């Protein structure tokens, strides 16, 4: 029994089937990569800044690659939805369940592989920053995390328990091992309305 327990403890966690990669052809340098999470059948939640000026978007899930289109896009809060015919079991979004001290994982796609990042929620914060075009100030509801995030991890799902409580946004430039995520509950009103109505409003998807 002790041997079995030791073997189980040494196994890597199985990644949720909802985790996907995002590959974008668009703004210079011409190719961006990120991650996303299936939150409804055929709908992927990810970061908006990865999608700026996208000429084409591909969502990857294992060996599968499918074309995707933007159906929700908020440049102020840096959240977006993609429509993509990709399999997997959607995860529930519930940012309200996250609290200081919670342990979880951020799930990201690096070089085609789903990678877990162990994390601790440090606190809820208001992220005072600029929109994705660096043209105006904005405030994003978010989470401060103890986590080793790397460039290219944007859009990854922050999961506590079995709920998506955040979307990976950035790592700290001042504190090693510190990262930030956007609360997809408090920050999703605009993109939820866009998906519901099918109207992106005045959003210009060609901008870099």
Backbone torsions as a table, in degrees:
resi	resn	phi	psi	omega
1	UNK	NA	-41.4	-179.9
2	UNK	-64.1	-37.8	179.2
3	UNK	-65.1	-43.7	179.7
4	UNK	-61.3	-41.6	-179.8
5	UNK	-64.7	-39.3	-179.8
6	UNK	-65.4	-39.9	179.3
7	UNK	-65.5	-40.7	179.0
8	UNK	-63.4	-42.6	-178.1
9	UNK	-64.5	-27.8	-177.4
10	UNK	-85.4	-6.8	-177.9
11	UNK	-77.6	143.5	175.0
12	UNK	-72.2	149.0	179.5
13	UNK	-68.3	144.3	175.4
14	UNK	-72.6	127.5	-180.0
15	UNK	-71.1	144.3	174.6
16	UNK	-60.0	141.3	179.9
17	UNK	-68.7	-10.7	-179.1
18	UNK	-78.3	-12.0	-174.9
19	UNK	-80.2	131.7	-177.8
20	UNK	-134.2	160.9	171.2
21	UNK	-97.4	157.0	178.6
22	UNK	-129.4	123.8	179.2
23	UNK	-121.1	125.1	-172.2
24	UNK	-123.7	132.4	170.6
25	UNK	-105.8	123.9	-177.4
26	UNK	-177.6	-113.2	-174.5
27	UNK	-62.2	154.3	175.7
28	UNK	-53.8	139.0	10.1
29	UNK	-80.3	10.1	173.7
30	UNK	108.2	-18.7	-179.3
31	UNK	-144.6	128.2	176.0
32	UNK	-124.2	147.7	175.5
33	UNK	-127.2	150.1	177.0
34	UNK	-158.8	-165.6	-179.9
35	UNK	-130.5	169.9	178.1
36	UNK	-159.5	177.0	-179.4
37	UNK	-142.7	134.3	176.4
38	UNK	-72.5	118.4	-177.4
39	UNK	-114.3	-12.4	171.7
40	UNK	-147.8	164.7	176.4
41	UNK	-59.6	118.9	177.3
42	UNK	78.5	7.9	-178.5
43	UNK	-127.2	123.7	-177.9
44	UNK	-111.3	130.9	174.9
45	UNK	-93.2	133.0	-179.2
46	UNK	-154.6	-170.0	178.5
47	UNK	-90.4	144.1	179.5
48	UNK	-74.8	-35.5	-172.4
49	UNK	-65.3	-26.2	177.1
50	UNK	-67.5	-23.8	-172.7
51	UNK	-97.7	1.0	-177.7
52	UNK	-54.2	131.1	175.2
53	UNK	60.9	24.5	-174.7
54	UNK	-64.0	127.3	171.5
55	UNK	-91.9	-29.8	175.4
56	UNK	-151.1	148.1	179.8
57	UNK	-133.6	130.3	177.1
58	UNK	-122.7	131.4	174.9
59	UNK	-102.2	130.5	-178.6
60	UNK	-112.0	138.8	176.1
61	UNK	-141.0	99.6	-173.0
62	UNK	65.6	-126.3	178.4
63	UNK	-87.5	-4.1	-178.1
64	UNK	-86.1	140.3	175.0
65	UNK	-132.3	126.3	-179.7
66	UNK	-131.4	146.0	175.7
67	UNK	-70.8	148.0	-178.5
68	UNK	-133.1	155.7	176.2
69	UNK	-128.7	150.1	179.8
70	UNK	-80.3	125.6	178.1
71	UNK	-119.8	-5.7	175.6
72	UNK	-153.0	134.0	-173.2
73	UNK	-155.0	116.8	179.1
74	UNK	-124.7	102.2	-178.4
75	UNK	-70.8	-18.3	178.4
76	UNK	-77.9	-47.3	-177.9
77	UNK	-93.3	-5.5	175.7
78	UNK	61.4	45.4	175.0
79	UNK	-127.4	149.7	179.3
80	UNK	-151.8	156.7	171.8
81	UNK	-117.5	140.6	173.6
82	UNK	-116.2	140.8	169.2
83	UNK	-93.2	121.5	-177.1
84	UNK	-149.5	131.1	-179.2
85	UNK	-82.9	73.6	-176.3
86	UNK	-120.8	143.1	179.5
87	UNK	-78.5	-179.3	-178.1
88	UNK	120.6	159.3	178.9
89	UNK	-96.5	116.2	-177.7
90	UNK	-58.4	146.8	172.9
91	UNK	-98.5	149.4	179.5
92	UNK	-82.3	135.7	176.2
93	UNK	-91.5	125.5	179.7
94	UNK	-155.3	74.8	-178.2
95	UNK	-62.9	-23.8	-177.3
96	UNK	-67.0	-17.3	-177.0
97	UNK	-81.6	-12.5	-177.1
98	UNK	-79.4	137.7	179.6
99	UNK	-144.9	158.8	179.2
100	UNK	-55.5	134.3	-179.9
101	UNK	95.1	-13.5	178.8
102	UNK	-64.9	140.5	174.9
103	UNK	-106.6	143.6	-179.8
104	UNK	-163.3	-157.2	178.2
105	UNK	-140.5	145.7	164.7
106	UNK	-98.1	133.0	180.0
107	UNK	-108.7	120.5	-177.8
108	UNK	-131.1	163.8	176.9
109	UNK	-111.7	120.7	177.2
110	UNK	-123.6	123.4	179.3
111	UNK	51.9	39.9	176.7
112	UNK	82.5	-1.3	-178.8
113	UNK	-112.5	138.5	176.2
114	UNK	-77.7	126.1	-174.2
115	UNK	-123.5	131.5	174.9
116	UNK	-89.1	140.7	174.8
117	UNK	-120.0	111.8	177.7
118	UNK	-65.1	142.4	-176.9
119	UNK	-149.9	162.7	170.7
120	UNK	-128.3	133.3	173.8
121	UNK	-76.0	117.2	179.8
122	UNK	-82.0	-45.9	-179.4
123	UNK	-173.6	161.4	170.0
124	UNK	-81.5	140.5	-178.9
125	UNK	-142.1	168.0	168.4
126	UNK	-108.5	115.8	-177.0
127	UNK	-84.0	106.9	177.7
128	UNK	-89.9	111.9	-173.4
129	UNK	-151.6	-157.2	178.6
130	UNK	-117.6	162.0	177.1
131	UNK	-66.5	172.6	-172.7
132	UNK	-68.4	-14.5	177.7
133	UNK	-96.3	1.4	-179.9
134	UNK	56.1	47.2	-179.6
135	UNK	-116.6	-18.9	-178.1
136	UNK	-158.3	156.9	-179.9
137	UNK	-77.1	150.5	177.5
138	UNK	-151.5	162.7	177.6
139	UNK	-122.8	126.8	-179.1
140	UNK	-115.2	127.9	174.1
141	UNK	-69.3	131.3	-174.5
142	UNK	-156.9	-168.1	-179.2
143	UNK	-130.9	139.2	169.9
144	UNK	-95.2	132.5	-172.6
145	UNK	-125.4	147.9	162.1
146	UNK	-91.7	106.2	-175.1
147	UNK	-164.1	147.1	179.4
148	UNK	-94.7	85.9	-179.4
149	UNK	-93.8	144.4	179.9
150	UNK	-117.9	160.0	172.4
151	UNK	-55.3	137.4	-177.4
152	UNK	96.3	-6.0	-179.9
153	UNK	-87.4	-3.1	-177.2
154	UNK	-54.4	140.3	179.0
155	UNK	91.3	-8.6	179.5
156	UNK	-63.8	151.3	-177.7
157	UNK	-86.1	126.8	171.3
158	UNK	-90.5	115.0	-173.2
159	UNK	-117.3	125.5	173.0
160	UNK	-119.0	123.8	-171.3
161	UNK	68.1	-121.1	175.7
162	UNK	-121.1	21.9	-177.7
163	UNK	-113.9	143.3	172.3
164	UNK	-81.9	115.1	-177.5
165	UNK	-110.1	-6.7	-179.3
166	UNK	-163.8	162.7	175.3
167	UNK	-120.4	121.8	-177.8
168	UNK	-55.7	128.7	-179.2
169	UNK	-111.5	-56.2	-174.1
170	UNK	-162.0	165.5	171.9
171	UNK	-104.9	157.2	179.0
172	UNK	-73.0	139.8	175.5
173	UNK	-88.6	-9.5	-176.6
174	UNK	-107.6	-33.1	-175.3
175	UNK	-118.1	112.1	175.6
176	UNK	-59.0	142.5	178.2
177	UNK	75.2	14.4	179.0
178	UNK	-117.6	134.7	-177.8
179	UNK	-141.8	171.2	-176.3
180	UNK	-134.7	145.8	177.9
181	UNK	-134.0	151.7	177.6
182	UNK	-92.9	136.0	177.6
183	UNK	-75.6	111.3	-175.5
184	UNK	-74.6	-12.9	175.6
185	UNK	-79.6	-55.4	-177.5
186	UNK	-70.2	-17.5	-174.9
187	UNK	-111.5	16.0	-170.4
188	UNK	-108.7	5.8	-173.6
189	UNK	-57.8	-48.1	-176.2
190	UNK	-64.6	-48.1	-177.4
191	UNK	-72.0	-29.1	174.6
192	UNK	-63.6	-42.4	178.0
193	UNK	-64.9	-38.5	179.0
194	UNK	-62.2	-44.1	178.8
195	UNK	-65.3	-42.2	-177.8
196	UNK	-63.9	-41.6	-175.3
197	UNK	-92.9	-18.2	-175.0
198	UNK	74.4	17.4	-176.1
199	UNK	-124.6	118.7	177.8
200	UNK	-82.8	-1.6	178.9
201	UNK	68.2	-134.8	-175.2
202	UNK	-91.3	14.5	-179.7
203	UNK	-66.5	129.1	177.1
204	UNK	-104.0	103.2	-175.3
205	UNK	-75.8	-7.7	-178.5
206	UNK	-88.7	-9.8	-175.8
207	UNK	-71.3	144.7	176.1
208	UNK	-109.5	NA	NA
